Amino acid sequence: MSTFNAIDSYLEHHLEQSLSELKKYVAQPSVAAQGWGMDEAAHLVSLMLEGRGFDVEIMDTEGFPVVLGERKGRTDQTLLIYNHYDVQPPEPLDLWETPPFEPEERDGKLFGRGVSDDKGHLISRLFALDALLEEMGELPCNIKFIVEGEEEIGSVHLPDFIKKYKERLDADACIWEFGGVDYRDIPMLYLGLRGICYVELSVQTASQDVHSGTGGSIFPNAAWRLTWALASLKDKYENIQLPGFYDPILPPTERDRELMAALPPIIDEYKERYGVDHFLRGITNETELRVNAVFEPTCTICGLNSGYQGQGSKTVLPAKASAKVDFRLVPEQSPSQVLEQLRNHLDDRGFTDVEFEFLGGGPPARTDPDHPFVDLVVEASKGIYRSPMELVPMVGGSGPNHAFVHTLDLPVVTAGLSYPGTNAHAPNENIRLDLFLKHAKHMTRIITAFAEK
Ligand SMILES: [Zn+2]
């Protein structure tokens, strides 16, 4: 344990230095949605990695560049660390207490756009490497960084990039871009993400909108066509009607259920926070709700558009209607299957006039809760947090983890400095400095234990 005494003491004594590096990084805007500051931010990342003796390359994609860094270590194990340098737009600006790109420390926190998502994570990890290098003179194992610039706009080019540079990204395990503690201050380890298939359906029934008195009883109405088509996608018992939709699904295992049952209750919190008074399928049991929330696929109408939506009445028969719909997918569903099933379904039900466009998506992916790397990361958290990490087999959102799990064939594990009040994507985004330090300490343990594997 003496190694960690020295490492921890290094981290505790150099916190200010690391935070000033983080402030500099946060002060560099890098808003992917607005194309603001992207090359500068990628360059800054490359300088920070080079400063730690990494071989670095800024690689072009059809979108924003990806920064790759690599440094050899004492053993042959290779840890791949994924981060992103892009951030969400800072708007609405008037809700920030201090300007988003002028990071400020107050009340044991650091505020600024991207400080949590995801710049603080990268800097805390670099800080961990500083401590290891100082105490050991070299890295315990090989470390590779992949830092992309399009995470906040859907990681559009990342899966192809990873396919293309598969060999170069070869590793034994991957640390995900984020992680953090829950409201009890217990660190959570997320093992999987659902996939997503996002489409926009549209139908056009006439060349122009028509007086409803003229066409109401004799012309087809785009809004009715669309709502009938939408209504056919799911029955009132929440069963999605696409042919074969449920066939590829692997149901949650006993182990998944056991892990879900161990998570804290959520029903009252959801009722309070969202003002809902009941849940779909009549669920009242905490574990069932947890399991359904992430292991059931979805078909969600995200937006509807047709006809007159202004003040008062307008007697019009709309010629066009459209809807945005997302399908959240669970293992082993895939977006390409869903697109095919959707076309077949619409055609079978007589909606050949309803077209759709694929707006984006990716398959689900998860890491086995019993993978030894998962255990290693949990073990490494002991003594740092008030209790060791807890496992969450799956979360409801989606992300590019499938490229790491399926293309690179890596166990992917989350660990990080986020907390429930972090305000990611919102005004006054912030991190807690104590969690910044804890994450750095955790990373030193992860890397050291991983090197010995
Ligand atoms: Zn984000």
Boltz pocket constraint, residues with backbone or C-beta under 6 A from the ligand:
constraints:
  - pocket:
      binder: B
      contacts: [[A, 88], [A, 117], [A, 152], [A, 424], [A, 425]]
      max_distance: 6.0
